Amino acid sequence: MDSKYFLARQYSLIKIVADNNILDLDFYLRDILESSEYQINYLDDININNKALKDCEILLVRSTIKVNKPLLENTNVKFIGSATAGINHIDINYLDSHNIKWDYAPGCNSSAVTHYVLAVIAELIEKNKLDYDAKIGIIGYGNIGKKVWYYLNALGFNIFINDPLINDPNFVDIKTILKCDLVSLHVPFTEAGKYKTHNLIDKNELALLNNKILINTSRGGIVNEIALIKQDNVSYIADVWENEPSPSKSIINKAYIATPHIAGYSKEGKVNGSKMIAIAVTNYLETFKNKNPFLFKNPADKKTLNSSFAKAIIDPIPLYLFKDTFNVNLISKEMKYAIRRKIDKKNIANIFIKMRKNYPLRSDFDSINNIPIK
């Protein structure tokens, strides 16, 4: 930004519109900006529209907002911050072509999603659908995939990893992954490029998963749901769906465990997202003074095990603890009961949104048990 911008800034408020469900956002913004410097308008996501953004410079959202041309055209928005680990709700091409800066919170909820996956595996073992000799395949070795591997390795599982974006001689091809007893997806949603993930698990892949288990905590559209419905012998466990917040009743009913996109919902995950977006606002305004006001470390930087977790490799963490602190089966039963009633698409959306909004925040497993990964 040039000096004229900052000269103008001295005489005008920074106008911000923010989703009012971004946890403690105002608290973290106050640590960065003087209250006299900005004016923030908190809105429900359904009220964040083009008209509401006419005079706004900064927009802070969650994944419930589609950030695109209809939302932003003819507004004053210059910066988008999303308190989310993913960005498939943001039209990046539109933002870049209109010189609108943007940032997000990669890795913010990685512990929460890991907790979900391990709670699911604990449930499967308790129900005798899986055992400790099972081969587990992980597709995607990013913020979440790494943590899932750390815990499963500590528990003694036989794990295979696939990630075509990482050159690692220990990784395997996707056909090897699909031979595993359970496959867990941890990839972003992409529709173009050499390694696009849209329909990554399609008809042919599903045929190779016959009598096996598939967990999807990534995004709807990575698994071809139409093809999956026709595949009788795949145990599907999902937290994400095509056409959210109006998922197909057929796919919900087919799923062994179905939850309303809450795998990443934890107190720590939301706080991490809020902190990271507050820092992003600071960076956008170019007032960052080489000092992190939160002494906060980006969860995306957590790559190695510390000594407290390494002990678990010798003395494995009881798997039931993951389930006891997060009962995914109970949530699934509530969702299936709600969706199975004779309701139309609009009411399915209302139920889905209400379940997400009213879901009580839990604590991350590594927070509860003081087992940090750094």
URLIN-V538142 format. One record per residue. RES is the residue in one small letter. PHI is phi as a letter, one per 20 degrees, with the letter a starting at -180 (* if undefined). Layout:
# URLIN-V538142
RES_PHI + RES_PHI
This chain:
# URLIN-V538142
m_* + d_e + s_f + k_f + y_f + f_f + l_f + a_f + r_g + q_f + y_d + s_b + l_f + i_f + k_e + i_c + v_d + a_c + d_f + n_f + n_e + i_e + l_f + d_l + l_g + d_f + f_g + y_f + l_f + r_f + d_f + i_d + l_d + e_f + s_f + s_f + e_e + y_c + q_c + i_d + n_d + y_e + l_c + d_f + d_g + i_f + n_d + i_e + n_c + n_g + k_f + a_f + l_d + k_g + d_d + c_e + e_e + i_c + l_c + l_d + v_c + r_d + s_f + t_f + i_d + k_e + v_e + n_b + k_g + p_g + l_f + l_d + e_g + n_m + t_d + n_e + v_f + k_d + f_b + i_d + g_c + s_d + a_e + t_c + a_e + g_d + i_c + n_f + h_e + i_d + d_e + i_f + n_f + y_f + l_f + d_f + s_f + h_d + n_l + i_e + k_f + w_b + d_b + y_b + a_c + p_f + g_n + c_f + n_d + s_f + s_f + a_f + v_f + t_g + h_g + y_g + v_f + l_f + a_f + v_f + i_f + a_f + e_f + l_f + i_f + e_f + k_e + n_m + k_e + l_b + d_c + y_f + d_e + a_f + k_e + i_d + g_d + i_d + i_d + g_o + y_d + g_e + n_g + i_e + g_g + k_f + k_f + v_g + w_f + y_g + y_f + l_f + n_f + a_f + l_e + g_n + f_f + n_e + i_d + f_c + i_c + n_c + d_b + p_f + l_e + i_d + n_e + d_c + p_f + n_e + f_f + v_c + d_e + i_f + k_f + t_f + i_g + l_f + k_e + c_f + d_f + l_b + v_c + s_d + l_e + h_b + v_c + p_f + f_e + t_c + e_d + a_b + g_n + k_f + y_d + k_f + t_d + h_f + n_l + l_g + i_d + d_d + k_g + n_f + e_f + l_f + a_f + l_f + l_e + n_g + n_m + k_c + i_d + l_c + i_d + n_c + t_d + s_e + r_b + g_f + g_n + i_f + v_d + n_f + e_f + i_f + a_f + l_f + i_g + k_e + q_e + d_f + n_d + v_d + s_e + y_d + i_c + a_b + d_d + v_c + w_b + e_f + n_m + e_g + p_e + s_c + p_f + s_f + k_f + s_f + i_f + i_f + n_f + k_f + a_f + y_f + i_c + a_c + t_c + p_e + h_l + i_c + a_g + g_e + y_e + s_c + k_g + e_f + g_f + k_f + v_f + n_g + g_f + s_f + k_f + m_f + i_f + a_f + i_f + a_f + v_f + t_g + n_f + y_f + l_f + e_l + t_d + f_f + k_d + n_l + k_c + n_e + p_f + f_d + l_l + f_d + k_d + n_g + p_g + a_f + d_e + k_e + k_c + t_c + l_e + n_e + s_f + s_f + f_e + a_g + k_g + a_f + i_f + i_e + d_c + p_g + i_f + p_g + l_f + y_f + l_f + f_f + k_f + d_f + t_e + f_a + n_e + v_f + n_f + l_f + i_f + s_f + k_f + e_f + m_f + k_f + y_f + a_f + i_f + r_f + r_f + k_f + i_c + d_e + k_f + k_f + n_f + i_f + a_f + n_f + i_f + f_g + i_f + k_f + m_f + r_f + k_f + n_e + y_f + p_f + l_f + r_d + s_e + d_f + f_f + d_f + s_e + i_f + n_d + n_l + i_c + p_f + i_d + k_c
